[in-house]
Amino acid sequence: MENIKKNISYNVIYQILIIILPLITAPYISRVMGADVLGQYSYSYSVVYYFSLFILLGLNNYGNRTIAQVREDKNDASRKFCSIYLMQILVGLIVIIIYTIYAFSGLCKYHEIALIQIIYLLGSAIDINWFFFGLEKFKITVTRNIIVKVLSVLSIFIFVKKPEDIYIYTVIMSLSNFISQIFLWGFLRKEIKLQKVTASEVIQHIKPNLILFIPVIAVSLYKVIDKVMLGNMADIKYVALFENGEKVINIPTSIITAVGTVMLPRMSNLMQNDKEQEAKEYIRKSIKLILLVAFPMTAGIMAIGEKFAPIYFGAEFAETGILMKYLSVTIIFIAFANVLRTQYLIPKEKDKVYIISVSIGAVINMVTNCILIPKYNAMGAVVGTILAEFSVMFVQSIAVWKELKLSQYMGTFVKYFLCALIMYILIYPINYLISNDLCCIILQVVFGVLIYGLLTFKDVIKVIKFRKGEE
């Protein structure tokens, strides 16, 4: 249990660091570049990120799970790694060639930025995070990210001074991803012995990996394609407005879902060794933990959103605050579905349920976007995202309702909802009592933490202890 607590802590840091660079630099970049120029980067990044998904396919889940199942045998783990990575690098070369053709074609809107983003794809081709996650070695990934992210932040403040520096900004962002992946290879020798593998060993990973790639693509349709659709169906500035709102929502979401990333290899290992009862005990604790944290984060963002956005991103991004308020609802949906997915569906190899749920979410999102974006711009994308995340959570919950006895958590759900609602009712009026926006936000955060902390004091103490078998 102590090891899990440390890994959760490491991965919370890891997930925050993945998004902390754009969050730290967002106020500066938003003011230096403006919504239109920043929208160009956001659009091009969305496209290259979509290509990167085809390099990794379903490896973040499949590779993680596979290594976790055999990690006690170094020779077996080495063969699995070599065969899986050979598949990854071959796919990576094909994807990079196709993307390069796209970058030079008439389909590409911003050729120069798109060509620079090839560096990002190279980083994806050498990404072996999935291997270290499978070994539950999260400290290594945290260390390299701290170094790279700090250097990236410093580089942005030093070299990006005007809208024309969008190309320098793109180089810095792409290089940070590439360099962070190179760092991991220095630790690989200690963990595996490189082995010559056969074609059949490589081929055997293709089908299960592609199966887990289906939900990755489906999720990307309402995580990434929103911005691509906004860029094509509305003014480019709305891409930046929407993305900045997502950046804020990604902080609490990443902190919560970090638990799932840590637990996936542990649960895969337990399921492989027929320790399902112990696995369900972890699920019980995780559900209570994420509900305890998700509700106040949602209520807090809803309370401060409209004043926070113009202070943080600049007056041009005032509309982002409204988008944030509504997007915050997805924190609860994402958090709950993440526990079901990473701690039960994937370790239990119930990939079909996972695929169906996210596919339904993707269809709902695409249809909603097509209907609402032309009329409501970024708010249309927000509605599509909310409906998609809710539908994913709903379908997964129905599928495992009896197996995990989810009805037992209804009381917990209602309890934390009411506590968060009380917190919101008490701190929201501060918006009208304090004229200084910054002071208002600080007071709301402080009082919000105190109020919710007092209402859930006993539960918070239990989470801090987080001992096996403790209620």
Secondary structure, 3 states (H helix, E strand, C coil): CHHHHHHHHHHHHHHHHHHHHHHHHHHHHHHHHHHHHHHHHHHHHHHHHHHHHHHHCCHHHHHHHHHHHHCCCHHHHHHHHHHHHHHHHHHHHHHHHHHHHHHHCCCCCCHHHHHHCHHHHHHHHCCCHHHHHHCCCHHHHHHHHHHHHHHHHHHHHHHCCCHHHHHHHHHHHHHHHHHHHHHHHHHHHHHCCCCCCCHHHHHCCHHHHHHHHHHHHHHHHHHCHHHHHHHHHCCCHHHHHHHHHHHHHHHHHHHHHHHHHHHHHHHHHHHHCCCHHHHHHHHHHHHHHHHHHHHHHHHHHHHHHHHHHHHHHCHHHHHHHHHHHHHCCHHHHHHHHHHHHHHHHCCCCCHHHHHHHHHHHHHHHHHHHHHHHHHHCHHHHHHHHHHHHHHHHHHHHHHHCCCCCHHHHHHHHHHHHHHHHHHHHHHCCHHHHCCCHHHHHHHHHHHHHHHHHHHCHHHHHHHHHCCCCCC
